Amino acid sequence: MQFFTQLLLGGLMVGAIYGLLGMGYSLIYRASGLLTFAQGEFFMLGAFFTYVFLVNVGVPFLVAAIGVVVIMAAVGFLTERLLIGPLIRRGSGAIQIVLATIGLSILLSNAAMMIWGSEGFSVPTVFGDTPLKLAGLHIVPQNLMIIVIMLLLMLALQLFMNKSRLGTALRAAAQDKIAAATLGINVPLAVGLTWAIATGLAGVAGLLIAPIYGVNAHMGLLVGLKGFAAAVVGGYGSIYGAVVGGFLVGIVETMTSGYIDSTMKDVVVFAVLLAVLFIRPNGLLRNDMLED
């Protein structure tokens, strides 16, 4: 039972990272109806900028966190303004947009290799690496904080989207762009801001995971795909669904590693994704993004 609980906690920690990426996927989908496959590389960039701020520059963690979020939000906004938006205005379809985001992910990955090299880097822990003993369990503070921060961001994002004037404008632009424009809402700006928020979430995920697994130019590929799996399993477009899907994917991954074989974890995770798609094509939870 103790071994099971330890694996469960590890799964929740990993799942929190997938949940952050999944929320980003859902936001982008609700804002523009598009799929993106660059979230994994945005996650990787967030981890690298964390390394730069904490190791190369040597600033305090809070300053590094603000810097990572601001930079990644700017990257997301510029991605929509300079790449996605122009393609849409030129009449490109969903397939062309997906291919563009795949091309962007390859570009970012190779750019990271050119700037930082192919070797990995370690990042100092922020919340401490001495395990806390609680009821016979060994809990690493960094792992616990990842779960707490992800849940707080989920609640903050849900409140922002449903209670703030800007969030209401973003939801209106996602529901009906023409009607929103007639009401004076700047729809292109709203879509760009949504991409900025989604990319900022990926940057936070990289910020939190860098002290645990280190940083390298290829770290975003599988994590990005599992974040996408989390969004699909939970219900594409649902904030809560992305979190539930992230936790489910993380738990399945760690349980497979603990009880079967670590080499099988990716196979089992995507097998679960296929099973959910067959049984519940719309995911486990309904779309909550556009609720009043």
N, C-alpha and C positions, 0 to 999 in steps of 0.2 A: 504493500500500500504506500509506503514511504517513497519507493522508487517511482511508482505511478504518479504520485503527487508532485515529485520533483520534475518529472517529464511534463506534467501538465503546466507547471509554472513556466518552464522553458518554452512550451508551445504558445502560451499566452504572450510571452515576450516577443517571440518571433512573429506571432500573429498580429501584434500591435503594429509592427513595421509594415506588414502587408496591408493592414487596415488603413494606415495613413496613405499609402499609394492607391488603395482601392477607392478611398474618398476622392482623391484627385481624379481618377478615371471617371467616376460618377459625375463629378462637377462638370468636367469638360463635355461629357455626353449630354448632360441636361442643358448646358449653355448653347451648344452648337450642333448636337445630334451626331457628333463625330467620335470615332475611335482614334486613340493615339497610342503609339508604341515607343514613345520617347521618355515615359515616366521613369523607367529604370535608369536611364542615363542622367536624368535630372537628379535622381537619388544619388547616383555616383558623384555627380558634380557637388552636391551638397556635402558629401563626405570629404571630398578633396578640399573644398573651401574651409571646412572645419579644421582639417590638418593645417592648412595655410595659416589660419587665424590663431590656432592654439599653439602650434609648433614653430612655424616660421616667424610669425609676427609676435607671438607671445602675449596676446591680450587675454583678459579674464573671460571666463566661459560665457557670461551674460552678454558681453560685447560681441563675442564670436557668434553667439546664437542670433543676435539681432542682425549682424552682418550677413550671415548665411541666409536668413529668411529674406532680407531685403534684396540681396543679389539674385537669389533664385526666383523671387517674385518678378524681378525685372527681366530675367531671362525668359520666364513664361510669358510675360506681357509682350516682349519683343518677338517671341516666337509666333504669337498669334498675329501681331501687327505686320510683321515682315514676311512671314511664310504662309500661315494658314489663311489669313484674311485675303491677301492678294490671289491665292489659288481659288478661293471660293468666288471672288468677284470675277475671275476669268472663266468661270463655269466648270471648274473641276468637280468631279464627282467624289463620292465617299472613298472609292478605291484609290483614286489618285492622292487623296489626302492621307490615307493610311500609308501608302508607299512613301509619301513625303516625310511622314514622321519616322518611318523605318530608316530612310536615308539620313534624317537628322540624328537618329540614335547612333548610327554607324559613324557619322561625322564627329559627334561629341566623344564617342569612345576613342576614336583614333586621335582626336585633338588632345585628349587627356594623356594618351600614351606619348605623344610628341612633347608635351609640356612637362609631365612628371615621370615619364618612363614607364616601363612595364612591370617594374618591381613594386611590391607592396610596401606600405608605410604603417607604422603603428601610431596611435593617437592616445595620449594620456587620458586615463579615466577621470571623470568629473565628479561623480557621486560616490566614489570609493569602490575598491575592488575586494575589500575584506568581507566575506560572506557573513550575513547575519543569521544566527541560529534561532529558529522559531518552530517550536513543536517538532523538533527533530529534523527540520528542513534547513537547508543552506540556501539562503536567498541573497543574491548579489544586489546591492543597492541600485546599480546602474540598470539592471534588468527590471527591477520594480518600478523605477522612475519612468522607464519607457512606457510601461502599461498605464501608469497614472497620467502622464503627459498626453498620450494618445486619447484617453477617455475625456480629458479636459478639453482637448482640441475638438473632439467630436461634438461635445455639448456646446462649446463656443461657436462652432460652425453652424450647428442647427439653430441656435438662438439668433445668430447673425442673419441667416437666410430667411428666417420666419418673423423676426421681430424688428429688425432695423430697416430704415427707409432704403438704404443702399441695397440690402439683401432682397427687399421686396422688389426693387427695380430690376435686380439681376434675375429673379424668378419670373417677373413679367416678361422680360426680354427672352427668356428661355421658352415660355409658354407660347407667345405669339409676337414675333418680331415686328410685324407690321402694325399691330394694335399698340404695342409698346412705343413705337416710333411716333405714332400719332398723338400719344400722351406726353410727348416731349422727352422720352427716355433716349439717351444716346446708346443705341443698341451695340454698335461696334465697340464702344468703350466698355460696355457691360460685359461683352464676351471676352475682351482682353483682360479685364479684371478677374474674371472667372478663371482664365488660364493662369493668371498670376497667383491666385490663391492655390490652385491645384499644384502648381510647380513649387510654391512655397511649402506645401505639405510634404512633397517629395524631398525637399531640402532638409526639413525637420527630421524626416526618417533617416537621411544620411548622417545628419548631425548626431543623432542618438545612437546609431549602430556603429559608427566609426571607432569609438573606444573599445568595442567588444571584438569586432572581427577585423579591424584594420581597414586600410583603404587601398584599392587597386583599380586600374582602368577597366577591368572586366566584371566588377562586382555587381553592375546593374542589370545584366542580362536576365538571369534566372529570377532575381528579386522582382524585377519589373513584370515578368510573366506571372509570377505567383501573386503579385498585387492585382493584376488583371483577373486572375482566377478568383481572388477574393471578392472583387467587385461583381463578377458574373454569378458566383455561387450565392452571394448575399442578396442579389437583385440589382441589376445594373441601373444606376441612377439613384439608389438609396444610400443615404449617409449611414444610417444604422445598419443597413444590409452589408455595406462594405466592411464595417467593424465586425459584425457577426461572421461574415465570410472569411475575414482575415484571421480571426481567432480559430475558426474551424480548420482552415488550411494549415495554420501553425501547429495546432494540436495533432492533426493527422501526420504532419511531417515528423514531429518529435517522437510520437508514439511508434511510427514505423521505424525510425532510427533506433529506438530503445528496445523494441520487442521483435523486430524482424531483421532488418539490415539497413545501414545508413545508405547503401548504394541503391536501395529501392525506394527511398523517400519521394523522389521526384516522380517516379512512375505511379506510385500510389496517389499522390496529390492530384495529378492530372487525370487519373482514373476516377477519382471522386468528382472532379469537375465534369467529366463526361457523364457520370451517373446522374448528377444534379440536372444537367441539361436535358437528359432523357426524361427524368421524372417531373421536374419543375423547370421548364424552359425559361421562365421569367425570374428564377431565383427563389430564395427562401422567404424574402420579405418583399412587400410591395414597395413601389416607388414612393418615398416620403419627401422628395426634394421640392415638390411643387405644392405641398400642402399649404392651406391658408392658416 
